[in-house]
């Protein structure tokens, strides 16, 4: 009898994202996603941390990288294994994640397409040298990393590589206009997915699985059932 490896959710939060983190936590539980949530404290107030602790494992920031987004692969630092979901703390989960978790258990690295179609062609030759990639950089669709799901059984080195590559991102370029690294953590993992990771290993989720909240019609606030143009995100 095969025993499924455990699933853990990971997010990074600070004072500005505290309410989003609460919404993320509540949405996971309302939709039946009951696996443990680990929150990296990147600037929570003491009272906020205390409110989260009964419901999540709150851990301290391992180091200062100049921007909290570069800490997103922090599960590597605490030795996380199993099925890993790294999720942004401003995402509301509106359905069960079980089918996507099954994809991860089958060996796929699951991410969503970029919402803005123009972002899907994002690519810079500078990534290869600055991020010290170990394989040539291919041109592939750039993906959003607000939701990254994979199984360390299949990809034992992915978290470490993402952590190391994030450390090489110039922090002063993050969120700056027209720079090769203004997407920070997302550019780091996309560079890996376009070089060291075979493209057939990437499980790109369906268009509309992840959507911008302003486009959503809420159908049942208690269950978080919602739709965009008739399709459940």
C-alpha positions in Angstrom: 0.0 0.0 0.0 1.4 3.4 -1.0 1.4 6.1 1.6 0.9 9.6 0.2 3.5 12.1 1.2 2.2 15.0 3.4 1.1 18.3 2.0 2.1 21.7 3.5 1.1 25.2 2.5 3.7 28.0 2.8 3.3 31.8 2.6 5.2 35.0 3.5 3.5 37.8 5.4 4.0 41.1 7.0 1.8 43.8 8.5 0.6 45.1 5.1 -0.5 41.5 4.1 -1.8 40.4 7.5 -5.5 40.6 6.5 -4.7 38.8 3.2 -3.0 36.1 5.2 -6.1 35.7 7.4 -8.3 35.5 4.3 -5.9 32.9 2.8 -6.0 30.8 5.9 -9.8 31.0 6.3 -10.3 30.2 2.6 -8.2 27.1 2.8 -10.2 25.8 5.7 -13.6 26.7 4.3 -12.9 24.9 1.1 -11.7 21.7 2.8 -7.9 22.2 2.3 -7.0 21.2 5.9 -3.2 20.6 5.6 -0.9 22.7 7.7 -0.1 26.3 6.8 3.4 27.8 7.6 3.7 31.6 7.7 7.0 33.3 7.4 7.0 36.4 9.6 8.6 39.1 7.4 7.3 42.0 9.5 4.1 41.1 11.3 3.2 43.0 14.4 3.4 41.0 17.7 -0.4 40.9 18.0 -0.8 39.7 14.5 1.6 36.9 15.0 -0.2 35.9 18.2 -3.5 35.8 16.3 -2.1 33.5 13.6 -0.2 31.1 15.9 -3.2 29.0 17.1 -4.0 28.3 13.4 -0.7 28.2 11.6 3.0 27.6 12.3 4.6 31.0 12.3 8.3 31.0 11.7 10.9 33.9 11.8 12.6 35.4 8.8 15.8 33.6 8.1 17.7 36.6 6.8 17.2 40.1 5.4 17.3 40.1 1.6 16.2 43.6 1.1 12.7 42.6 -0.1 10.5 39.9 1.4 9.6 38.5 -2.1 13.1 37.1 -2.3 12.3 34.9 0.8 9.5 33.1 -1.0 11.4 29.7 -1.2 12.0 29.8 2.6 10.6 26.2 3.0 14.1 25.2 1.9 15.6 26.8 5.0 13.4 24.9 7.4 13.9 21.6 5.6 10.4 21.1 4.2 9.7 17.9 2.3 6.6 16.3 0.7 4.1 18.1 -1.4 4.9 21.8 -1.1 2.5 24.7 -2.0 4.1 28.1 -2.0 1.2 30.5 -2.2 1.0 34.3 -2.0 -0.7 35.8 1.1 -3.1 37.8 -1.0 -4.8 34.8 -2.6 -8.2 33.4 -1.7 -8.6 29.7 -2.4 -12.1 29.0 -3.6 -12.2 25.3 -4.1 -10.4 22.0 -3.2 -6.8 21.7 -4.3 -6.9 17.9 -4.4 -6.8 17.5 -8.1 -3.8 19.8 -8.5 -2.1 18.1 -5.6 -2.5 14.8 -7.5 -0.7 16.4 -10.5 2.2 17.4 -8.1 2.3 13.8 -6.7 2.6 12.6 -10.3 5.7 14.7 -10.8 4.4 18.0 -12.2 5.6 21.5 -11.1 2.3 23.3 -11.1 1.9 27.1 -11.8 -0.7 29.3 -13.4 -0.4 31.4 -16.6 0.3 35.1 -16.2 -3.0 37.0 -16.0 -1.7 39.7 -18.3 -1.0 38.1 -21.7 1.8 40.5 -22.5 3.7 39.2 -19.4 3.9 35.7 -20.9 6.6 36.8 -23.3 8.8 38.2 -20.5 12.4 37.0 -21.1 15.8 38.5 -20.5 19.2 37.1 -21.6 20.7 38.7 -18.5 19.0 36.0 -16.3 21.4 33.3 -17.5 24.6 35.0 -16.3 23.3 37.1 -13.3 21.4 34.1 -11.8 24.2 31.7 -12.6 21.9 29.2 -14.3 23.3 25.8 -14.9 21.8 25.3 -18.3 21.1 27.5 -21.4 18.1 29.8 -21.2 15.1 28.8 -23.4 12.3 31.0 -24.5 9.1 29.7 -22.8 5.9 31.3 -21.5 6.5 33.3 -18.3 4.3 32.0 -15.5 2.9 33.6 -12.4 4.4 32.3 -9.2 1.7 33.2 -6.7 0.8 29.5 -6.7 3.7 27.0 -7.0 3.0 23.4 -6.2 5.3 20.4 -6.4 6.5 17.2 -4.7 10.0 17.1 -3.3 10.0 13.4 -3.9 10.3 14.2 -7.6 12.1 17.6 -7.3 14.3 17.4 -4.2 16.6 20.3 -5.3 14.0 22.8 -6.6 13.5 24.7 -3.4 17.3 25.0 -2.8 17.9 26.2 -6.4 15.0 28.7 -6.2 16.4 30.0 -2.8 19.9 30.3 -4.2 18.8 32.0 -7.4 16.6 34.5 -5.5 19.7 35.5 -3.5 21.3 36.7 -6.8 18.4 38.9 -7.9 19.4 42.6 -7.6 16.9 43.8 -4.9 17.0 47.4 -6.1 15.5 46.3 -9.4 12.4 44.6 -7.9 9.2 46.5 -8.9 11.3 49.1 -10.8 10.1 49.9 -14.3 11.6 48.2 -17.3 14.3 46.1 -15.6 15.2 42.4 -16.2 14.4 41.6 -12.5 11.4 43.7 -11.6 9.4 40.6 -10.9 12.0 39.3 -8.4 11.0 35.9 -7.1 8.9 35.2 -10.2 11.8 36.0 -12.6 14.0 33.7 -10.5 11.7 30.6 -10.8 10.8 31.3 -14.4 14.5 31.4 -15.2 14.9 28.0 -13.7 11.9 26.6 -15.5 13.3 28.0 -18.7 16.7 26.4 -18.2 17.4 23.7 -15.6 13.9 22.2 -15.5 12.6 20.2 -18.6 9.5 22.0 -19.9 7.5 18.8 -19.9 7.8 18.7 -16.1 5.9 22.0 -15.8 2.2 21.6 -15.2 0.7 24.8 -16.5 -2.8 25.0 -15.0 -5.8 25.9 -17.1 -6.5 29.5 -18.1 -8.8 31.0 -15.5 -7.8 28.7 -12.6 -6.2 31.8 -11.1 -8.0 35.1 -11.6 -7.9 38.7 -10.5 -10.5 39.3 -7.7 -12.1 42.3 -9.4 -13.3 40.0 -12.2 -15.1 37.5 -9.9 -18.8 37.0 -9.3 -19.4 35.7 -5.7 -22.1 33.2 -5.7 -22.0 32.0 -2.1 -20.0 33.9 0.4 -20.1 31.2 3.1 -18.6 28.5 0.8 -16.6 30.9 -1.3 -18.2 29.5 -4.5 -17.6 32.0 -7.2 -17.2 32.3 -11.0 -15.7 34.3 -13.8 -17.8 34.2 -17.0 -19.5 31.1 -15.7 -16.3 29.2 -14.9 -15.2 28.4 -11.3 -11.6 29.8 -10.5 
